[in-house]
Amino acid sequence: MIRCNAAFAAQNHRSEQGVRLDNPATAEEAVVAAGLDWDVQLQPIYTGPERATRVKDRYVVCRTDRLDHEDSGQLGVVGRNFTALQNRDAFGFLDPVVGNGAAIYHTAGSLRGGRRVWLLAKLPGHIRVVGDDVAEKFILLSNGHDGTAAVRIGLTPIRVVCMNTLNLALRGMGGLSIRHNPDVAQRVQSAHKLLGLVNSTLDAAEVTMQRMAGIQMTGNRLTDYFQELAPLPANDEAERNRVLDRRRRWSELFESGDGNRMPGVRGTLWAAYNAVTQWTDRESYTRRNKEPLNTIWFGEGELLKRRAFLLGERTITRCN
């Protein structure tokens, strides 16, 4: 596999793997090209002496291409209502969109041994915030095989000047979520009806980003923004110091982060928000996580960036 070069600069996430796709026509072709053309199946669980007793209503999800490995390709333990959704079927609802030229399958990969499979689809056009500061539009599709995550559709515009990812939730949906139950295939096939939310959410986000670039962080605005985003804990001195260090680094990136000295960006709320995204994507979670991409897209990093964006919206309201 080659390093993913769609969502992040490859040098920033050497541990993450993905495959750049060569314009496949369908999600199934994308899955094959990315080496994700393996299936999962549910296996019963046995316990007790000589594994004679079967555990009722519990199953282990296994990769069929790894059944002869020591771990049998085990991905997670699930209940009886879990319906395995194969990689080739998980993202096919987007095929009509791709077929009409409204998106391109761009990059695909997996995390944690296949527990989560992901695919990036690039939308035409871009978000222009101010001057030459633009972000490309991506849809992030993911499917979980460990029983902890449903099929999800998220939005992750990528700021071209620094490759920071700007995780956004579909407005009114919290991100489209499709659960693993017996009618999941039908529900996935009908998900394309909701993709109109993607463009409307991105249009609204573009307006918000432009308004962020119009807010100068004078007076106490910058301090208030970072303090509200990372409040000090009450009785944990070590954690208080970590939070203060985090705020100090955000302040440095506000001044000197990639793209933050551009005309129209410097000194603005947009620069403050991007200080947080740069720290999240390329410093904190990259350094201390074995799987930074999993954290940045699906864990603490994703939540922090969404909170930073929502706080940016509230800051705009306060300043007007």
Phi and psi in degrees as a GROMACS rama.xvg file:
@    title "Ramachandran Plot"
@    xaxis  label "Phi"
@    yaxis  label "Psi"
@TYPE xy
-106.682  160.548  ILE-2
-67.7869  143.605  ARG-3
-66.8467  128.57  CYS-4
-122.702  22.1476  ASN-5
-94.6805  -53.4288  ALA-6
-86.2173  -29.5382  ALA-7
-141.658  153.336  PHE-8
-60.8988  135.015  ALA-9
-59.3098  -35.1047  ALA-10
-67.303  -18.1408  GLN-11
-85.7885  -15.6547  ASN-12
-140.598  60.9747  HIS-13
-63.6361  -25.4461  ARG-14
-81.7063  -14.7478  SER-15
-91.0774  141.009  GLU-16
-119.186  147.175  GLN-17
-167.444  169.39  GLY-18
-125.948  125.851  VAL-19
-72.0033  127.33  ARG-20
-93.356  150.189  LEU-21
-104.737  66.3674  ASP-22
50.3047  54.009  ASN-23
-65.0307  149.737  PRO-24
-79.863  -26.5093  ALA-25
-134.583  162.805  THR-26
-63.5274  -35.7124  ALA-27
-63.2289  -41.5812  GLU-28
-64.2117  -37.0582  GLU-29
-63.754  -42.5708  ALA-30
-62.6573  -42.864  VAL-31
-63.7905  -46.112  VAL-32
-62.4056  -30.6499  ALA-33
-89.0783  2.91103  ALA-34
73.0433  25.5839  GLY-35
-106.238  18.97  LEU-36
-86.7801  56.4274  ASP-37
-121.657  157.174  TRP-38
-105.218  165.224  ASP-39
-121.246  152.633  VAL-40
-143.814  156.712  GLN-41
-92.47  130.343  LEU-42
-115.932  139.609  GLN-43
-66.1262  156.743  PRO-44
-110.393  132.834  ILE-45
-120.682  150.832  TYR-46
-143.509  -179.716  THR-47
84.0026  -179.113  GLY-48
-56.1198  128.261  PRO-49
54.9372  26.4372  GLU-50
50.971  48.5197  ARG-51
-89.3811  -17.2073  ALA-52
-109.03  125.18  THR-53
-85.5285  135.804  ARG-54
-78.2606  122.183  VAL-55
-69.8526  133.016  LYS-56
60.6669  23.0978  ASP-57
-128.545  139.182  ARG-58
-138.18  155.065  TYR-59
-106.735  133.737  VAL-60
-86.5773  124.454  VAL-61
-123.469  145.489  CYS-62
-78.6398  127.467  ARG-63
-70.8645  -20.2625  THR-64
-83.409  -1.55573  ASP-65
-127.08  19.7341  ARG-66
-64.5594  -23.89  LEU-67
-90.4299  2.73043  ASP-68
-83.0523  166.243  HIS-69
-59.3962  -37.9135  GLU-70
-91.5073  3.65177  ASP-71
56.9221  22.1838  SER-72
64.4935  32.4914  GLY-73
-71.1677  128.963  GLN-74
-111.312  -24.6734  LEU-75
171.978  167.508  GLY-76
-109.758  132.541  VAL-77
-132.879  169.612  VAL-78
-94.0836  -178.28  GLY-79
-70.2071  -19.4021  ARG-80
-87.5383  -3.57471  ASN-81
-74.1233  130.197  PHE-82
-113.148  119.797  THR-83
-65.6399  131.179  ALA-84
-113.911  113.661  LEU-85
-70.1176  153.351  GLN-86
-55.8519  -39.9421  ASN-87
-67.2504  -19.8849  ARG-88
-100.397  -16.842  ASP-89
-66.576  -35.9195  ALA-90
-114.427  8.36772  PHE-91
-65.5917  -17.1823  GLY-92
-62.0115  -19.8217  PHE-93
-86.8549  -8.00214  LEU-94
-55.2515  -44.0832  ASP-95
-61.0015  -33.8916  PRO-96
-66.6399  -44.8613  VAL-97
-66.1193  -41.3564  VAL-98
-61.7044  -29.5061  GLY-99
-87.2275  3.03612  ASN-100
79.7821  11.7396  GLY-101
-87.1929  -4.03354  ALA-102
-161.87  162.077  ALA-103
-131.531  128.427  ILE-104
-67.0597  124.848  TYR-105
-113.53  -49.7967  HIS-106
-150.121  147.178  THR-107
-145.63  153.752  ALA-108
-172.801  -172.731  GLY-109
-139.457  160.631  SER-110
-127.602  150.111  LEU-111
55.0435  47.9849  ARG-112
71.0884  14.2806  GLY-113
107.758  1.68244  GLY-114
-63.1181  -30.6375  ARG-115
-132.724  130.991  ARG-116
-113.203  139.051  VAL-117
-135.35  156.969  TRP-118
-146.293  132.062  LEU-119
-101.711  131.432  LEU-120
-117.734  130.028  ALA-121
-94.5619  132.376  LYS-122
-94.6266  153.123  LEU-123
-69.1096  159.117  PRO-124
78.9259  -172.481  GLY-125
-155.659  167.109  HIS-126
-95.6198  120.666  ILE-127
-103.993  114.113  ARG-128
-83.6323  -59.8563  VAL-129
-157.693  132.617  VAL-130
56.4937  -124.931  GLY-131
-92.6127  9.08944  ASP-132
-87.1297  103.07  ASP-133
-126.477  159.175  VAL-134
-129.244  134.728  ALA-135
-81.7466  152.616  GLU-136
-99.5644  126.071  LYS-137
-132.037  143.765  PHE-138
-101.788  132.087  ILE-139
-106.648  114.75  LEU-140
-103.566  137.393  LEU-141
-144.083  151.708  SER-142
-138.673  133.769  ASN-143
-104.601  140.059  GLY-144
-110.923  4.7328  HIS-145
-104.505  5.72099  ASP-146
86.4442  -0.622278  GLY-147
-104.118  -9.19755  THR-148
-141.587  137.338  ALA-149
-88.0259  176.552  ALA-150
-65.1259  132.398  VAL-151
-129.606  148.267  ARG-152
-120.126  121.56  ILE-153
-127.356  168.375  GLY-154
-114.393  131.11  LEU-155
-139.19  73.9435  THR-156
-55.7341  147.708  PRO-157
-121.097  118.707  ILE-158
-71.5735  116.674  ARG-159
-63.786  -38.586  VAL-160
-63.8506  -24.199  VAL-161
-139.079  -2.65783  CYS-162
64.6476  20.9997  MET-163
-69.1372  141.924  ASN-164
-96.6284  136.876  THR-165
-114.196  79.2272  LEU-166
-62.9451  129.276  ASN-167
-129.478  148.035  LEU-168
-94.8058  145.736  ALA-169
-63.3297  124.608  LEU-170
-61.7963  131.642  ARG-171
81.9622  -6.20523  GLY-172
-123.093  -19.1825  MET-173
64.778  25.2804  GLY-174
88.134  132.184  GLY-175
-64.4228  130.71  LEU-176
-129.124  126.821  SER-177
-120.375  117.185  ILE-178
-81.9719  156.999  ARG-179
-82.245  95.527  HIS-180
-142.839  175.189  ASN-181
-56.7793  -23.7118  PRO-182
-101.295  19.8457  ASP-183
-62.355  -38.4621  VAL-184
-61.0793  -42.8479  ALA-185
-65.1217  -40.1329  GLN-186
-67.0127  -37.3637  ARG-187
-64.8345  -41.9187  VAL-188
-62.5207  -30.454  GLN-189
-89.5322  -2.62228  SER-190
-65.0412  -22.4699  ALA-191
-61.2527  -21.4713  HIS-192
-66.4067  -20.9231  LYS-193
-93.3222  -2.88088  LEU-194
-70.8999  -11.8427  LEU-195
-60.9689  -26.4764  GLY-196
-62.6935  -29.5238  LEU-197
-61.5215  -53.8743  VAL-198
-65.8304  -38.9604  ASN-199
-66.5656  -37.2773  SER-200
-67.6776  -42.1457  THR-201
-66.7764  -37.7869  LEU-202
-62.2677  -43.5914  ASP-203
-65.8965  -38.5513  ALA-204
-64.6303  -38.3665  ALA-205
-60.3871  -43.9181  GLU-206
-61.9616  -42.8838  VAL-207
-62.8754  -44.113  THR-208
-62.3867  -40.5787  MET-209
-64.4153  -38.0375  GLN-210
-69.9755  -34.0183  ARG-211
-58.9424  -41.3414  MET-212
-69.1342  -13.444  ALA-213
-94.6787  -1.61784  GLY-214
-103.841  115.279  ILE-215
-82.395  133.353  GLN-216
-87.8631  64.2775  MET-217
-89.4696  168.349  THR-218
60.0211  -130.074  GLY-219
-96.0409  7.80752  ASN-220
-60.5739  -45.3864  ARG-221
-65.0949  -46.1699  LEU-222
-60.0314  -43.9975  THR-223
-64.2827  -39.4278  ASP-224
-62.2625  -49.5711  TYR-225
-70.2818  -35.7614  PHE-226
-66.9917  -40.5953  GLN-227
-69.5631  -33.8207  GLU-228
-72.73  -33.717  LEU-229
-133.878  78.1071  ALA-230
-68.9768  153.069  PRO-231
-77.8102  134.499  LEU-232
-70.658  159.583  PRO-233
-78.9749  -47.5791  ALA-234
-129.418  32.836  ASN-235
-132.339  95.8879  ASP-236
-62.8209  -40.3413  GLU-237
-63.2925  -42.9368  ALA-238
-68.9558  -36.3728  GLU-239
-58.2  -42.9577  ARG-240
-65.7644  -37.6211  ASN-241
-64.5218  -40.9523  ARG-242
-65.8817  -42.0212  VAL-243
-63.7122  -40.1022  LEU-244
-62.5407  -40.3795  ASP-245
-62.2129  -47.0758  ARG-246
-61.4887  -41.2862  ARG-247
-61.0594  -42.2272  ARG-248
-67.6661  -38.8521  ARG-249
-59.5964  -40.5497  TRP-250
-63.6498  -38.9671  SER-251
-64.7065  -43.3321  GLU-252
-70.2142  -28.8471  LEU-253
-58.1113  -37.6568  PHE-254
-83.819  -39.702  GLU-255
-128.228  6.8061  SER-256
-62.9903  159.289  GLY-257
-55.5842  124.575  ASP-258
83.3076  -8.86041  GLY-259
-82.9393  -5.04371  ASN-260
-99.6856  4.29247  ARG-261
-66.7475  146.746  MET-262
-56.7947  134.351  PRO-263
88.0412  -14.1589  GLY-264
-105.89  -40.3144  VAL-265
-56.872  131.123  ARG-266
79.242  8.60138  GLY-267
-105.313  169.93  THR-268
-60.734  -33.3585  LEU-269
-61.944  -40.1367  TRP-270
-66.4436  -37.6416  ALA-271
-64.6092  -45.1918  ALA-272
-60.8936  -42.4758  TYR-273
-73.3711  -21.3986  ASN-274
-62.2134  -39.9982  ALA-275
-69.5962  -42.9798  VAL-276
-66.7803  -37.6528  THR-277
-66.6258  -44.1415  GLN-278
-60.7635  -41.2679  TRP-279
-68.0056  -48.5147  THR-280
-74.4105  -35.4335  ASP-281
-123.894  0.604033  ARG-282
-128.054  -80.7817  GLU-283
-57.5211  -60.8913  SER-284
-75.0629  -21.9379  TYR-285
-71.1322  -38.6751  THR-286
-74.3762  -41.728  ARG-287
-107.604  7.52655  ARG-288
-120.288  138.357  ASN-289
-69.1688  -27.7462  LYS-290
-127.262  74.9838  GLU-291
-60.6046  -35.8677  PRO-292
-62.5706  -39.225  LEU-293
-62.0847  -40.337  ASN-294
-72.0114  -42.6345  THR-295
-69.2745  -35.8291  ILE-296
-91.3481  -32.4312  TRP-297
-129.12  1.92476  PHE-298
-130.28  -136.676  GLY-299
-58.0586  -41.0678  GLU-300
-63.9434  -42.3518  GLY-301
-59.7177  -46.8238  GLU-302
-62.9271  -40.7322  LEU-303
-63.4001  -44.7672  LEU-304
-66.6035  -37.2054  LYS-305
-65.6882  -41.7195  ARG-306
-62.5597  -38.9693  ARG-307
-64.2908  -37.8056  ALA-308
-69.7445  -45.4244  PHE-309
-62.3268  -38.5267  LEU-310
-66.3269  -34.2172  LEU-311
-60.7265  -41.6535  GLY-312
-62.3334  -42.3398  GLU-313
-66.4534  -36.3012  ARG-314
-64.6734  -38.7301  THR-315
-59.1242  -45.4374  ILE-316
-61.9298  -41.0371  THR-317
-66.5978  -31.5124  ARG-318
-85.2918  -8.28018  CYS-319
